[in-house]
Amino acid sequence: QVQLVESGGGLVQPGGSLRLSCAASGSIFSISTMGWYRQAPGKEREFVAFITRGGSRNYAYFVKGRFTISSENAKNTIDLEMNNLRPEDTAVYYCNLRDSRRYSYWGQGTQVTVSS
């Protein structure tokens, strides 16, 4: 079994910054990508960003230039640096891991609230 544990959520004012972290552990097969999704109240879960094992990054258009995803392969961890946060970024952020067999795993989520 694979476990993903997120940390770093919280309350921040518009224009502020937060850093989310995700650590993967357990019976991890060959990792293909790790990334972040989010779900706002009343909305479907949506893609935010992912990073491949080789370091290639992909971002949703609405976070490009504001969010940066990074990884430490040896520790099976990823971070999401979020800058210039907006109220519409308020959501539960979920860590995702996909292995080379295309199995997908999810963390429990961490709340990010952007409000003055």
Biopython code that builds the backbone (N, CA, C, O; Angstrom):
import numpy as np
from Bio.PDB.StructureBuilder import StructureBuilder

atoms = [
    (1, "GLN", "N", (0.839, -1.189, 0.000)),
    (1, "GLN", "CA", (0.000, 0.000, 0.000)),
    (1, "GLN", "C", (0.882, 1.250, 0.000)),
    (1, "GLN", "O", (1.976, 1.257, 0.565)),
    (2, "VAL", "N", (0.386, 2.294, -0.640)),
    (2, "VAL", "CA", (1.114, 3.558, -0.727)),
    (2, "VAL", "C", (0.389, 4.604, 0.113)),
    (2, "VAL", "O", (-0.833, 4.733, 0.041)),
    (3, "GLN", "N", (1.145, 5.338, 0.899)),
    (3, "GLN", "CA", (0.572, 6.418, 1.693)),
    (3, "GLN", "C", (1.156, 7.757, 1.239)),
    (3, "GLN", "O", (2.359, 7.889, 1.016)),
    (4, "LEU", "N", (0.276, 8.734, 1.110)),
    (4, "LEU", "CA", (0.681, 10.092, 0.774)),
    (4, "LEU", "C", (0.221, 11.009, 1.892)),
    (4, "LEU", "O", (-0.955, 11.005, 2.256)),
    (5, "VAL", "N", (1.133, 11.789, 2.435)),
    (5, "VAL", "CA", (0.797, 12.685, 3.539)),
    (5, "VAL", "C", (1.143, 14.113, 3.138)),
    (5, "VAL", "O", (2.296, 14.436, 2.851)),
    (6, "GLU", "N", (0.105, 14.968, 3.125)),
    (6, "GLU", "CA", (0.294, 16.368, 2.779)),
    (6, "GLU", "C", (0.440, 17.208, 4.044)),
    (6, "GLU", "O", (-0.052, 16.846, 5.113)),
    (7, "SER", "N", (1.121, 18.325, 3.897)),
    (7, "SER", "CA", (1.245, 19.286, 4.992)),
    (7, "SER", "C", (1.446, 20.675, 4.407)),
    (7, "SER", "O", (1.791, 20.825, 3.235)),
    (8, "GLY", "N", (1.226, 21.692, 5.240)),
    (8, "GLY", "CA", (1.539, 23.055, 4.842)),
    (8, "GLY", "C", (0.360, 23.933, 4.505)),
    (8, "GLY", "O", (0.547, 25.111, 4.199)),
    (9, "GLY", "N", (-0.855, 23.401, 4.549)),
    (9, "GLY", "CA", (-2.011, 24.242, 4.266)),
    (9, "GLY", "C", (-2.266, 25.237, 5.384)),
    (9, "GLY", "O", (-1.617, 25.198, 6.429)),
    (10, "GLY", "N", (-3.223, 26.130, 5.152)),
    (10, "GLY", "CA", (-3.559, 27.101, 6.174)),
    (10, "GLY", "C", (-4.316, 28.283, 5.611)),
    (10, "GLY", "O", (-4.816, 28.249, 4.487)),
    (11, "LEU", "N", (-4.389, 29.329, 6.417)),
    (11, "LEU", "CA", (-5.078, 30.551, 6.053)),
    (11, "LEU", "C", (-4.051, 31.611, 5.689)),
    (11, "LEU", "O", (-3.082, 31.827, 6.417)),
    (12, "VAL", "N", (-4.268, 32.268, 4.560)),
    (12, "VAL", "CA", (-3.347, 33.305, 4.110)),
    (12, "VAL", "C", (-4.147, 34.421, 3.460)),
    (12, "VAL", "O", (-5.220, 34.184, 2.905)),
    (13, "GLN", "N", (-3.624, 35.634, 3.531)),
    (13, "GLN", "CA", (-4.296, 36.765, 2.904)),
    (13, "GLN", "C", (-4.033, 36.787, 1.408)),
    (13, "GLN", "O", (-3.024, 36.250, 0.952)),
    (14, "PRO", "N", (-4.925, 37.398, 0.638)),
    (14, "PRO", "CA", (-4.671, 37.545, -0.804)),
    (14, "PRO", "C", (-3.317, 38.193, -1.062)),
    (14, "PRO", "O", (-2.936, 39.162, -0.405)),
    (15, "GLY", "N", (-2.602, 37.636, -2.031)),
    (15, "GLY", "CA", (-1.262, 38.105, -2.326)),
    (15, "GLY", "C", (-0.179, 37.405, -1.539)),
    (15, "GLY", "O", (1.007, 37.590, -1.808)),
    (16, "GLY", "N", (-0.575, 36.603, -0.569)),
    (16, "GLY", "CA", (0.396, 35.901, 0.265)),
    (16, "GLY", "C", (0.901, 34.622, -0.361)),
    (16, "GLY", "O", (0.583, 34.303, -1.507)),
    (17, "SER", "N", (1.700, 33.887, 0.413)),
    (17, "SER", "CA", (2.339, 32.666, -0.072)),
    (17, "SER", "C", (2.158, 31.528, 0.918)),
    (17, "SER", "O", (2.032, 31.736, 2.125)),
    (18, "LEU", "N", (2.149, 30.331, 0.376)),
    (18, "LEU", "CA", (2.146, 29.100, 1.176)),
    (18, "LEU", "C", (2.970, 28.055, 0.452)),
    (18, "LEU", "O", (3.121, 28.096, -0.769)),
    (19, "ARG", "N", (3.496, 27.125, 1.217)),
    (19, "ARG", "CA", (4.249, 26.007, 0.639)),
    (19, "ARG", "C", (3.619, 24.712, 1.130)),
    (19, "ARG", "O", (3.534, 24.465, 2.333)),
    (20, "LEU", "N", (3.179, 23.890, 0.185)),
    (20, "LEU", "CA", (2.632, 22.573, 0.504)),
    (20, "LEU", "C", (3.705, 21.513, 0.273)),
    (20, "LEU", "O", (4.540, 21.629, -0.624)),
    (21, "SER", "N", (3.657, 20.484, 1.105)),
    (21, "SER", "CA", (4.580, 19.368, 0.950)),
    (21, "SER", "C", (3.801, 18.063, 0.939)),
    (21, "SER", "O", (2.731, 17.957, 1.539)),
    (22, "CYS", "N", (4.349, 17.074, 0.250)),
    (22, "CYS", "CA", (3.736, 15.745, 0.197)),
    (22, "CYS", "C", (4.854, 14.713, 0.264)),
    (22, "CYS", "O", (5.841, 14.790, -0.468)),
    (23, "ALA", "N", (4.676, 13.747, 1.158)),
    (23, "ALA", "CA", (5.643, 12.670, 1.305)),
    (23, "ALA", "C", (4.970, 11.346, 1.001)),
    (23, "ALA", "O", (3.912, 11.041, 1.552)),
    (24, "ALA", "N", (5.577, 10.560, 0.129)),
    (24, "ALA", "CA", (5.063, 9.239, -0.228)),
    (24, "ALA", "C", (5.862, 8.164, 0.492)),
    (24, "ALA", "O", (7.082, 8.257, 0.628)),
    (25, "SER", "N", (5.148, 7.144, 0.950)),
    (25, "SER", "CA", (5.813, 6.016, 1.621)),
    (25, "SER", "C", (5.033, 4.746, 1.349)),
    (25, "SER", "O", (3.933, 4.780, 0.797)),
    (26, "GLY", "N", (5.616, 3.627, 1.741)),
    (26, "GLY", "CA", (4.953, 2.352, 1.565)),
    (26, "GLY", "C", (5.522, 1.572, 0.396)),
    (26, "GLY", "O", (6.686, 1.739, 0.031)),
    (27, "SER", "N", (4.690, 0.717, -0.190)),
    (27, "SER", "CA", (5.116, -0.162, -1.281)),
    (27, "SER", "C", (5.001, 0.589, -2.605)),
    (27, "SER", "O", (4.070, 0.385, -3.384)),
    (28, "ILE", "N", (5.980, 1.465, -2.832)),
    (28, "ILE", "CA", (5.943, 2.318, -4.005)),
    (28, "ILE", "C", (6.590, 1.620, -5.188)),
    (28, "ILE", "O", (7.758, 1.235, -5.138)),
    (29, "PHE", "N", (5.819, 1.462, -6.246)),
    (29, "PHE", "CA", (6.359, 0.927, -7.482)),
    (29, "PHE", "C", (7.046, 2.078, -8.202)),
    (29, "PHE", "O", (7.140, 3.173, -7.646)),
    (30, "SER", "N", (7.507, 1.874, -9.365)),
    (30, "SER", "CA", (8.222, 2.906, -10.109)),
    (30, "SER", "C", (7.333, 4.132, -10.332)),
    (30, "SER", "O", (6.313, 4.047, -11.015)),
    (31, "ILE", "N", (7.722, 5.268, -9.757)),
    (31, "ILE", "CA", (6.925, 6.489, -9.857)),
    (31, "ILE", "C", (7.039, 7.077, -11.255)),
    (31, "ILE", "O", (8.132, 7.207, -11.806)),
    (32, "SER", "N", (5.879, 7.431, -11.819)),
    (32, "SER", "CA", (5.860, 8.113, -13.098)),
    (32, "SER", "C", (5.761, 9.621, -12.885)),
    (32, "SER", "O", (6.576, 10.393, -13.390)),
    (33, "THR", "N", (4.736, 10.022, -12.119)),
    (33, "THR", "CA", (4.563, 11.438, -11.797)),
    (33, "THR", "C", (4.058, 11.586, -10.370)),
    (33, "THR", "O", (3.442, 10.675, -9.818)),
    (34, "MET", "N", (4.327, 12.738, -9.787)),
    (34, "MET", "CA", (3.688, 13.179, -8.551)),
    (34, "MET", "C", (3.161, 14.579, -8.807)),
    (34, "MET", "O", (3.762, 15.363, -9.542)),
    (35, "GLY", "N", (2.037, 14.877, -8.192)),
    (35, "GLY", "CA", (1.457, 16.178, -8.473)),
    (35, "GLY", "C", (0.403, 16.597, -7.489)),
    (35, "GLY", "O", (0.203, 15.971, -6.448)),
    (36, "TRP", "N", (-0.279, 17.689, -7.845)),
    (36, "TRP", "CA", (-1.288, 18.288, -6.990)),
    (36, "TRP", "C", (-2.576, 18.529, -7.774)),
    (36, "TRP", "O", (-2.565, 18.942, -8.934)),
    (37, "TYR", "N", (-3.670, 18.255, -7.095)),
    (37, "TYR", "CA", (-4.997, 18.597, -7.579)),
    (37, "TYR", "C", (-5.681, 19.385, -6.471)),
    (37, "TYR", "O", (-5.213, 19.399, -5.332)),
    (38, "ARG", "N", (-6.778, 20.034, -6.803)),
    (38, "ARG", "CA", (-7.520, 20.757, -5.771)),
    (38, "ARG", "C", (-9.008, 20.648, -6.029)),
    (38, "ARG", "O", (-9.459, 20.415, -7.151)),
    (39, "GLN", "N", (-9.760, 20.827, -4.940)),
    (39, "GLN", "CA", (-11.216, 20.790, -5.041)),
    (39, "GLN", "C", (-11.808, 21.869, -4.162)),
    (39, "GLN", "O", (-11.647, 21.859, -2.942)),
    (40, "ALA", "N", (-12.492, 22.794, -4.797)),
    (40, "ALA", "CA", (-13.176, 23.869, -4.079)),
    (40, "ALA", "C", (-14.596, 23.415, -3.759)),
    (40, "ALA", "O", (-15.124, 22.515, -4.412)),
    (41, "PRO", "N", (-15.217, 24.035, -2.754)),
    (41, "PRO", "CA", (-16.586, 23.640, -2.392)),
    (41, "PRO", "C", (-17.541, 23.741, -3.580)),
    (41, "PRO", "O", (-17.603, 24.766, -4.259)),
    (42, "GLY", "N", (-18.275, 22.671, -3.816)),
    (42, "GLY", "CA", (-19.255, 22.670, -4.893)),
    (42, "GLY", "C", (-18.686, 22.483, -6.280)),
    (42, "GLY", "O", (-19.415, 22.550, -7.270)),
    (43, "LYS", "N", (-17.375, 22.246, -6.359)),
    (43, "LYS", "CA", (-16.739, 22.077, -7.670)),
    (43, "LYS", "C", (-16.061, 20.721, -7.761)),
    (43, "LYS", "O", (-15.829, 20.058, -6.750)),
    (44, "GLU", "N", (-15.746, 20.321, -8.984)),
    (44, "GLU", "CA", (-15.039, 19.067, -9.192)),
    (44, "GLU", "C", (-13.545, 19.251, -8.917)),
    (44, "GLU", "O", (-13.009, 20.358, -8.962)),
    (45, "ARG", "N", (-12.911, 18.140, -8.635)),
    (45, "ARG", "CA", (-11.465, 18.163, -8.425)),
    (45, "ARG", "C", (-10.793, 18.534, -9.746)),
    (45, "ARG", "O", (-11.187, 18.051, -10.808)),
    (46, "GLU", "N", (-9.773, 19.400, -9.671)),
    (46, "GLU", "CA", (-9.100, 19.844, -10.886)),
    (46, "GLU", "C", (-7.586, 19.739, -10.739)),
    (46, "GLU", "O", (-7.035, 19.818, -9.641)),
    (47, "PHE", "N", (-6.951, 19.563, -11.862)),
    (47, "PHE", "CA", (-5.496, 19.455, -11.929)),
    (47, "PHE", "C", (-4.851, 20.792, -11.619)),
    (47, "PHE", "O", (-5.340, 21.835, -12.052)),
    (48, "VAL", "N", (-3.749, 20.767, -10.867)),
    (48, "VAL", "CA", (-2.982, 21.966, -10.566)),
    (48, "VAL", "C", (-1.589, 21.902, -11.194)),
    (48, "VAL", "O", (-1.203, 22.791, -11.953)),
    (49, "ALA", "N", (-0.842, 20.850, -10.875)),
    (49, "ALA", "CA", (0.523, 20.730, -11.392)),
    (49, "ALA", "C", (1.017, 19.313, -11.176)),
    (49, "ALA", "O", (0.571, 18.622, -10.261)),
    (50, "PHE", "N", (1.955, 18.878, -12.037)),
    (50, "PHE", "CA", (2.650, 17.621, -11.768)),
    (50, "PHE", "C", (4.097, 17.747, -12.203)),
    (50, "PHE", "O", (4.466, 18.633, -12.974)),
    (51, "ILE", "N", (4.903, 16.835, -11.685)),
    (51, "ILE", "CA", (6.309, 16.754, -12.041)),
    (51, "ILE", "C", (6.647, 15.293, -12.301)),
    (51, "ILE", "O", (6.227, 14.410, -11.554)),
    (52, "THR", "N", (7.404, 15.042, -13.361)),
    (52, "THR", "CA", (7.806, 13.672, -13.672)),
    (52, "THR", "C", (9.064, 13.308, -12.896)),
    (52, "THR", "O", (9.730, 14.165, -12.315)),
    (53, "ARG", "N", (9.367, 12.035, -12.902)),
    (53, "ARG", "CA", (10.581, 11.578, -12.226)),
    (53, "ARG", "C", (11.816, 12.228, -12.827)),
    (53, "ARG", "O", (12.821, 12.431, -12.146)),
    (54, "GLY", "N", (11.730, 12.548, -14.103)),
    (54, "GLY", "CA", (12.858, 13.182, -14.778)),
    (54, "GLY", "C", (12.920, 14.680, -14.580)),
    (54, "GLY", "O", (13.868, 15.326, -15.028)),
    (55, "GLY", "N", (11.907, 15.253, -13.905)),
    (55, "GLY", "CA", (11.948, 16.681, -13.592)),
    (55, "GLY", "C", (11.127, 17.568, -14.513)),
    (55, "GLY", "O", (11.136, 18.788, -14.349)),
    (56, "SER", "N", (10.421, 16.993, -15.472)),
    (56, "SER", "CA", (9.563, 17.816, -16.326)),
    (56, "SER", "C", (8.331, 18.240, -15.539)),
    (56, "SER", "O", (7.777, 17.467, -14.757)),
    (57, "ARG", "N", (7.913, 19.487, -15.762)),
    (57, "ARG", "CA", (6.791, 20.059, -15.014)),
    (57, "ARG", "C", (5.645, 20.445, -15.944)),
    (57, "ARG", "O", (5.852, 20.806, -17.102)),
    (58, "ASN", "N", (4.449, 20.359, -15.412)),
    (58, "ASN", "CA", (3.277, 20.805, -16.153)),
    (58, "ASN", "C", (2.339, 21.503, -15.167)),
    (58, "ASN", "O", (2.123, 21.027, -14.053)),
    (59, "TYR", "N", (1.790, 22.633, -15.595)),
    (59, "TYR", "CA", (0.939, 23.439, -14.722)),
    (59, "TYR", "C", (-0.403, 23.730, -15.385)),
    (59, "TYR", "O", (-0.492, 23.841, -16.608)),
    (60, "ALA", "N", (-1.439, 23.853, -14.571)),
    (60, "ALA", "CA", (-2.708, 24.379, -15.057)),
    (60, "ALA", "C", (-2.512, 25.842, -15.398)),
    (60, "ALA", "O", (-1.699, 26.528, -14.779)),
    (61, "TYR", "N", (-3.261, 26.323, -16.387)),
    (61, "TYR", "CA", (-3.039, 27.688, -16.870)),
    (61, "TYR", "C", (-3.262, 28.723, -15.768)),
    (61, "TYR", "O", (-2.635, 29.783, -15.769)),
    (62, "PHE", "N", (-4.163, 28.410, -14.823)),
    (62, "PHE", "CA", (-4.533, 29.407, -13.826)),
    (62, "PHE", "C", (-3.522, 29.531, -12.692)),
    (62, "PHE", "O", (-3.684, 30.383, -11.819)),
    (63, "VAL", "N", (-2.471, 28.690, -12.685)),
    (63, "VAL", "CA", (-1.436, 28.831, -11.662)),
    (63, "VAL", "C", (-0.073, 29.119, -12.263)),
    (63, "VAL", "O", (0.884, 29.367, -11.528)),
    (64, "LYS", "N", (0.035, 29.090, -13.582)),
    (64, "LYS", "CA", (1.322, 29.346, -14.231)),
    (64, "LYS", "C", (1.844, 30.715, -13.832)),
    (64, "LYS", "O", (1.117, 31.708, -13.841)),
    (65, "GLY", "N", (3.116, 30.741, -13.484)),
    (65, "GLY", "CA", (3.750, 31.984, -13.075)),
    (65, "GLY", "C", (3.569, 32.304, -11.602)),
    (65, "GLY", "O", (4.230, 33.206, -11.087)),
    (66, "ARG", "N", (2.694, 31.590, -10.915)),
    (66, "ARG", "CA", (2.457, 31.831, -9.491)),
    (66, "ARG", "C", (2.872, 30.634, -8.632)),
    (66, "ARG", "O", (3.373, 30.811, -7.522)),
    (67, "PHE", "N", (2.666, 29.426, -9.140)),
    (67, "PHE", "CA", (2.970, 28.210, -8.392)),
    (67, "PHE", "C", (4.190, 27.525, -9.001)),
    (67, "PHE", "O", (4.393, 27.564, -10.214)),
    (68, "THR", "N", (4.998, 26.898, -8.149)),
    (68, "THR", "CA", (6.155, 26.143, -8.602)),
    (68, "THR", "C", (6.177, 24.789, -7.901)),
    (68, "THR", "O", (6.120, 24.709, -6.674)),
    (69, "ILE", "N", (6.262, 23.727, -8.700)),
    (69, "ILE", "CA", (6.339, 22.382, -8.140)),
    (69, "ILE", "C", (7.779, 21.903, -8.188)),
    (69, "ILE", "O", (8.489, 22.152, -9.162)),
    (70, "SER", "N", (8.211, 21.216, -7.135)),
    (70, "SER", "CA", (9.563, 20.692, -7.086)),
    (70, "SER", "C", (9.521, 19.319, -6.424)),
    (70, "SER", "O", (8.539, 18.956, -5.776)),
    (71, "SER", "N", (10.596, 18.571, -6.597)),
    (71, "SER", "CA", (10.624, 17.219, -6.038)),
    (71, "SER", "C", (11.998, 16.867, -5.505)),
    (71, "SER", "O", (13.007, 17.452, -5.901)),
    (72, "GLU", "N", (12.018, 15.917, -4.615)),
    (72, "GLU", "CA", (13.261, 15.323, -4.130)),
    (72, "GLU", "C", (13.086, 13.821, -4.287)),
    (72, "GLU", "O", (12.507, 13.157, -3.428)),
    (73, "ASN", "N", (13.589, 13.301, -5.385)),
    (73, "ASN", "CA", (13.318, 11.907, -5.755)),
    (73, "ASN", "C", (13.785, 10.913, -4.703)),
    (73, "ASN", "O", (13.109, 9.920, -4.436)),
    (74, "ALA", "N", (14.920, 11.174, -4.119)),
    (74, "ALA", "CA", (15.485, 10.228, -3.156)),
    (74, "ALA", "C", (14.576, 10.053, -1.939)),
    (74, "ALA", "O", (14.583, 9.005, -1.292)),
    (75, "LYS", "N", (13.795, 11.089, -1.637)),
    (75, "LYS", "CA", (12.908, 11.035, -0.475)),
    (75, "LYS", "C", (11.455, 10.814, -0.873)),
    (75, "LYS", "O", (10.587, 10.721, -0.006)),
    (76, "ASN", "N", (11.178, 10.727, -2.164)),
    (76, "ASN", "CA", (9.795, 10.584, -2.649)),
    (76, "ASN", "C", (8.902, 11.691, -2.101)),
    (76, "ASN", "O", (7.801, 11.435, -1.615)),
    (77, "THR", "N", (9.390, 12.908, -2.186)),
    (77, "THR", "CA", (8.617, 14.063, -1.721)),
    (77, "THR", "C", (8.481, 15.092, -2.838)),
    (77, "THR", "O", (9.328, 15.198, -3.725)),
    (78, "ILE", "N", (7.390, 15.843, -2.764)),
    (78, "ILE", "CA", (7.215, 16.987, -3.639)),
    (78, "ILE", "C", (6.747, 18.177, -2.818)),
    (78, "ILE", "O", (6.151, 18.026, -1.752)),
    (79, "ASP", "N", (7.027, 19.353, -3.337)),
    (79, "ASP", "CA", (6.558, 20.599, -2.736)),
    (79, "ASP", "C", (5.814, 21.413, -3.779)),
    (79, "ASP", "O", (6.045, 21.276, -4.980)),
    (80, "LEU", "N", (4.924, 22.253, -3.303)),
    (80, "LEU", "CA", (4.249, 23.207, -4.172)),
    (80, "LEU", "C", (4.368, 24.584, -3.533)),
    (80, "LEU", "O", (3.731, 24.864, -2.518)),
    (81, "GLU", "N", (5.174, 25.425, -4.124)),
    (81, "GLU", "CA", (5.331, 26.800, -3.663)),
    (81, "GLU", "C", (4.264, 27.629, -4.341)),
    (81, "GLU", "O", (4.207, 27.703, -5.569)),
    (82, "MET", "N", (3.403, 28.265, -3.527)),
    (82, "MET", "CA", (2.280, 29.022, -4.061)),
    (82, "MET", "C", (2.448, 30.491, -3.681)),
    (82, "MET", "O", (2.460, 30.840, -2.500)),
    (83, "ASN", "N", (2.577, 31.337, -4.685)),
    (83, "ASN", "CA", (2.761, 32.775, -4.474)),
    (83, "ASN", "C", (1.593, 33.545, -5.071)),
    (83, "ASN", "O", (0.838, 33.033, -5.897)),
    (84, "ASN", "N", (1.472, 34.783, -4.629)),
    (84, "ASN", "CA", (0.417, 35.661, -5.133)),
    (84, "ASN", "C", (-0.947, 34.958, -5.099)),
    (84, "ASN", "O", (-1.680, 34.944, -6.087)),
    (85, "LEU", "N", (-1.260, 34.387, -3.960)),
    (85, "LEU", "CA", (-2.495, 33.625, -3.823)),
    (85, "LEU", "C", (-3.726, 34.502, -3.940)),
    (85, "LEU", "O", (-3.733, 35.658, -3.517)),
    (86, "ARG", "N", (-4.760, 33.931, -4.519)),
    (86, "ARG", "CA", (-6.020, 34.636, -4.760)),
    (86, "ARG", "C", (-7.142, 33.922, -4.009)),
    (86, "ARG", "O", (-7.012, 32.739, -3.693)),
    (87, "PRO", "N", (-8.224, 34.608, -3.724)),
    (87, "PRO", "CA", (-9.350, 33.937, -3.052)),
    (87, "PRO", "C", (-9.835, 32.709, -3.821)),
    (87, "PRO", "O", (-10.278, 31.737, -3.210)),
    (88, "GLU", "N", (-9.757, 32.740, -5.135)),
    (88, "GLU", "CA", (-10.214, 31.595, -5.936)),
    (88, "GLU", "C", (-9.281, 30.393, -5.848)),
    (88, "GLU", "O", (-9.601, 29.325, -6.371)),
    (89, "ASP", "N", (-8.145, 30.551, -5.202)),
    (89, "ASP", "CA", (-7.258, 29.414, -4.952)),
    (89, "ASP", "C", (-7.698, 28.619, -3.717)),
    (89, "ASP", "O", (-7.138, 27.563, -3.422)),
    (90, "THR", "N", (-8.686, 29.123, -3.009)),
    (90, "THR", "CA", (-9.193, 28.422, -1.826)),
    (90, "THR", "C", (-9.761, 27.062, -2.220)),
    (90, "THR", "O", (-10.646, 26.965, -3.070)),
    (91, "ALA", "N", (-9.241, 26.024, -1.591)),
    (91, "ALA", "CA", (-9.652, 24.650, -1.924)),
    (91, "ALA", "C", (-8.939, 23.691, -0.996)),
    (91, "ALA", "O", (-8.043, 24.071, -0.243)),
    (92, "VAL", "N", (-9.358, 22.434, -1.066)),
    (92, "VAL", "CA", (-8.580, 21.352, -0.473)),
    (92, "VAL", "C", (-7.612, 20.869, -1.545)),
    (92, "VAL", "O", (-8.018, 20.534, -2.657)),
    (93, "TYR", "N", (-6.348, 20.837, -1.205)),
    (93, "TYR", "CA", (-5.307, 20.436, -2.142)),
    (93, "TYR", "C", (-4.903, 18.990, -1.859)),
    (93, "TYR", "O", (-4.594, 18.625, -0.724)),
    (94, "TYR", "N", (-4.914, 18.179, -2.914)),
    (94, "TYR", "CA", (-4.626, 16.752, -2.793)),
    (94, "TYR", "C", (-3.334, 16.402, -3.530)),
    (94, "TYR", "O", (-3.100, 16.837, -4.657)),
    (95, "CYS", "N", (-2.522, 15.623, -2.874)),
    (95, "CYS", "CA", (-1.325, 15.085, -3.508)),
    (95, "CYS", "C", (-1.694, 13.820, -4.278)),
    (95, "CYS", "O", (-2.527, 13.029, -3.835)),
    (96, "ASN", "N", (-1.065, 13.644, -5.428)),
    (96, "ASN", "CA", (-1.327, 12.478, -6.276)),
    (96, "ASN", "C", (-0.018, 11.831, -6.710)),
    (96, "ASN", "O", (0.951, 12.521, -7.025)),
    (97, "LEU", "N", (0.002, 10.526, -6.724)),
    (97, "LEU", "CA", (1.147, 9.772, -7.232)),
    (97, "LEU", "C", (0.641, 8.791, -8.273)),
    (97, "LEU", "O", (-0.337, 8.081, -8.037)),
    (98, "ARG", "N", (1.306, 8.745, -9.436)),
    (98, "ARG", "CA", (0.982, 7.758, -10.456)),
    (98, "ARG", "C", (2.241, 6.941, -10.745)),
    (98, "ARG", "O", (3.317, 7.492, -10.980)),
    (99, "ASP", "N", (2.084, 5.624, -10.723)),
    (99, "ASP", "CA", (3.267, 4.806, -11.001)),
    (99, "ASP", "C", (3.255, 4.353, -12.454)),
    (99, "ASP", "O", (2.338, 4.664, -13.214)),
    (100, "SER", "N", (4.292, 3.611, -12.820)),
    (100, "SER", "CA", (4.461, 3.228, -14.223)),
    (100, "SER", "C", (3.412, 2.213, -14.672)),
    (100, "SER", "O", (3.264, 1.968, -15.869)),
    (101, "ARG", "N", (2.678, 1.616, -13.718)),
    (101, "ARG", "CA", (1.571, 0.717, -14.074)),
    (101, "ARG", "C", (0.272, 1.501, -14.244)),
    (101, "ARG", "O", (-0.781, 0.931, -14.527)),
    (102, "ARG", "N", (0.369, 2.816, -14.067)),
    (102, "ARG", "CA", (-0.770, 3.739, -14.162)),
    (102, "ARG", "C", (-1.710, 3.623, -12.970)),
    (102, "ARG", "O", (-2.862, 4.047, -13.054)),
    (103, "TYR", "N", (-1.243, 3.059, -11.868)),
    (103, "TYR", "CA", (-2.004, 3.092, -10.626)),
    (103, "TYR", "C", (-1.897, 4.512, -10.067)),
    (103, "TYR", "O", (-0.847, 5.148, -10.161)),
    (104, "SER", "N", (-2.985, 4.997, -9.488)),
    (104, "SER", "CA", (-3.038, 6.358, -8.966)),
    (104, "SER", "C", (-3.374, 6.328, -7.488)),
    (104, "SER", "O", (-4.274, 5.604, -7.063)),
    (105, "TYR", "N", (-2.660, 7.106, -6.716)),
    (105, "TYR", "CA", (-2.867, 7.161, -5.269)),
    (105, "TYR", "C", (-3.099, 8.612, -4.859)),
    (105, "TYR", "O", (-2.600, 9.542, -5.492)),
    (106, "TRP", "N", (-3.874, 8.783, -3.775)),
    (106, "TRP", "CA", (-4.234, 10.124, -3.316)),
    (106, "TRP", "C", (-3.958, 10.291, -1.831)),
    (106, "TRP", "O", (-4.080, 9.351, -1.046)),
    (107, "GLY", "N", (-3.586, 11.499, -1.469)),
    (107, "GLY", "CA", (-3.492, 11.846, -0.066)),
    (107, "GLY", "C", (-4.852, 12.253, 0.468)),
    (107, "GLY", "O", (-5.842, 12.266, -0.263)),
    (108, "GLN", "N", (-4.889, 12.587, 1.752)),
    (108, "GLN", "CA", (-6.133, 12.957, 2.414)),
    (108, "GLN", "C", (-6.527, 14.406, 2.136)),
    (108, "GLN", "O", (-7.685, 14.782, 2.316)),
    (109, "GLY", "N", (-5.584, 15.206, 1.704)),
    (109, "GLY", "CA", (-5.878, 16.602, 1.384)),
    (109, "GLY", "C", (-5.488, 17.554, 2.493)),
    (109, "GLY", "O", (-5.470, 17.188, 3.668)),
    (110, "THR", "N", (-5.178, 18.776, 2.106)),
    (110, "THR", "CA", (-4.862, 19.827, 3.067)),
    (110, "THR", "C", (-5.590, 21.106, 2.625)),
    (110, "THR", "O", (-5.585, 21.462, 1.446)),
    (111, "GLN", "N", (-6.208, 21.780, 3.586)),
    (111, "GLN", "CA", (-7.021, 22.945, 3.282)),
    (111, "GLN", "C", (-6.157, 24.178, 3.085)),
    (111, "GLN", "O", (-5.272, 24.477, 3.888)),
    (112, "VAL", "N", (-6.435, 24.887, 1.997)),
    (112, "VAL", "CA", (-5.822, 26.192, 1.754)),
    (112, "VAL", "C", (-6.956, 27.214, 1.656)),
    (112, "VAL", "O", (-7.863, 27.070, 0.836)),
    (113, "THR", "N", (-6.896, 28.235, 2.490)),
    (113, "THR", "CA", (-7.913, 29.276, 2.493)),
    (113, "THR", "C", (-7.247, 30.621, 2.269)),
    (113, "THR", "O", (-6.346, 31.009, 3.012)),
    (114, "VAL", "N", (-7.695, 31.328, 1.244)),
    (114, "VAL", "CA", (-7.150, 32.648, 0.928)),
    (114, "VAL", "C", (-8.251, 33.672, 1.189)),
    (114, "VAL", "O", (-9.245, 33.740, 0.467)),
    (115, "SER", "N", (-8.051, 34.455, 2.227)),
    (115, "SER", "CA", (-9.095, 35.388, 2.637)),
    (115, "SER", "C", (-8.499, 36.507, 3.464)),
    (115, "SER", "O", (-7.527, 36.310, 4.193)),
    (116, "SER", "N", (-9.091, 37.683, 3.344)),
    (116, "SER", "CA", (-8.652, 38.807, 4.171)),
    (116, "SER", "C", (-9.490, 38.887, 5.445)),
    (116, "SER", "O", (-9.272, 39.771, 6.274)),
]
sb = StructureBuilder()
sb.init_structure("model")
sb.init_model(0)
sb.init_chain("A")
sb.init_seg("    ")
for serial, (resi, resn, name, xyz) in enumerate(atoms, 1):
    if name == "N":
        sb.init_residue(resn, " ", resi, " ")
    sb.init_atom(name, np.array(xyz, "f"), 0.0, 1.0, " ", f" {name:<3s}", serial, name[0])
structure = sb.get_structure()
